[in-house]
Amino acid sequence: SSELTQDPAVSVALGQTVRITCQGDSLRSFHVSWYQQKPGQAPILVIYGNDNRPSGIPDRFSGSSSGDTSSLTITGAQGEDEGDYYCNSRDSSGNHPFGTGTKVTVL
Amino acid sequence: QLQLQESGPGLVKPSATLSLTCTVSGGSISSSKYYWAWIRQPPGKGLEWIANIYHSGTTNYNPSLRNRVTVSVDTPKNQFSLKLTSVTATDTAVYYCARWGPSGPYWNFDYWGQGMLVSVSS
C-alpha cells in the first residue's frame, strides 16, 4: 500500500518542540519530503530526502526516518510555524502519494 | 526565478471535461532534469497527486484517476495541460501545477503554482 498516515492535529506551546509523524510501507524503501501549507497558499518544501533542509528554511525544522515511519520536528516552534504539514513520498509503481496531513497549532 | 501559473475555467458543469493549463516562465519545460506535475486539494481536505509528465510526453498517473485523466505538454509554448473527464462535485478542488525536480539524489515538488479553484456545478 502507498498510503501515508499522519496524525490529524497537534499543538505546541510557543518555543517548545513538536514532532509530526508519517507512517507508510513505502517509507521503508523511498525517502520522504515534507511540505508546509498556510491558509490560502501553495505548499512549500521544508524537508527533502528525509532530513535535508532547502535553503531559506530555518534550522528549527529537522527530519528523520526509520523503518516505516518518518518524522518532522520543529524545535522551538514559532507562531509562523502554524499551518498544515504534509509528507510525500513515492512508491514502487511511480506514484507520489501525500500524507493525510497534520494541522499544527502554536499556543 | 521559476514561476508556474495555472489557467482555465473556474466553473465546470457536471459530466463535462475540466481543462487546465500551466504556463512555466523563468525556465524551460524541455529541461531534461525535471518532470511536471498536477496536484489537487478539495476544500478543507488534503493534497492529492494527480499525475507527472516529462517533456518527452512520458506520463505517470494516480491509479484512482487514471481512467479519467490526460496530461500533455506543449514545449513550444512552455506549457503543460490537464484534462479530467466526466467530472462530478467531488472533483471540486484547488488545482496546483508543480515541478518535480532533483535536490541532489532526492526528488521533490520544489516549485508550485499559486493554485486555481475549479468548482463543478450546474
HADDOCK unambig.tbl for C-alpha pairs under 7 A between the chains (distance, minus, plus):
assign (segid A and resid 33 and name CA) (segid B and resid 108 and name CA) 6.74 0.50 0.50
assign (segid A and resid 41 and name CA) (segid B and resid 114 and name CA) 6.81 0.50 0.50
assign (segid A and resid 42 and name CA) (segid B and resid 112 and name CA) 6.64 0.50 0.50
assign (segid A and resid 42 and name CA) (segid B and resid 114 and name CA) 5.56 0.50 0.50
assign (segid A and resid 42 and name CA) (segid B and resid 115 and name CA) 6.58 0.50 0.50
assign (segid A and resid 45 and name CA) (segid B and resid 110 and name CA) 6.28 0.50 0.50
assign (segid A and resid 48 and name CA) (segid B and resid 106 and name CA) 6.96 0.50 0.50
assign (segid A and resid 48 and name CA) (segid B and resid 108 and name CA) 6.82 0.50 0.50
assign (segid A and resid 49 and name CA) (segid B and resid 106 and name CA) 5.39 0.50 0.50
assign (segid A and resid 94 and name CA) (segid B and resid 60 and name CA) 6.88 0.50 0.50
assign (segid A and resid 95 and name CA) (segid B and resid 62 and name CA) 6.22 0.50 0.50
assign (segid A and resid 96 and name CA) (segid B and resid 49 and name CA) 6.20 0.50 0.50
assign (segid A and resid 97 and name CA) (segid B and resid 48 and name CA) 6.90 0.50 0.50
assign (segid A and resid 97 and name CA) (segid B and resid 49 and name CA) 6.09 0.50 0.50
assign (segid A and resid 98 and name CA) (segid B and resid 47 and name CA) 6.19 0.50 0.50
assign (segid A and resid 98 and name CA) (segid B and resid 48 and name CA) 6.30 0.50 0.50
assign (segid A and resid 98 and name CA) (segid B and resid 49 and name CA) 6.94 0.50 0.50
assign (segid A and resid 100 and name CA) (segid B and resid 46 and name CA) 6.03 0.50 0.50
assign (segid A and resid 101 and name CA) (segid B and resid 46 and name CA) 6.16 0.50 0.50
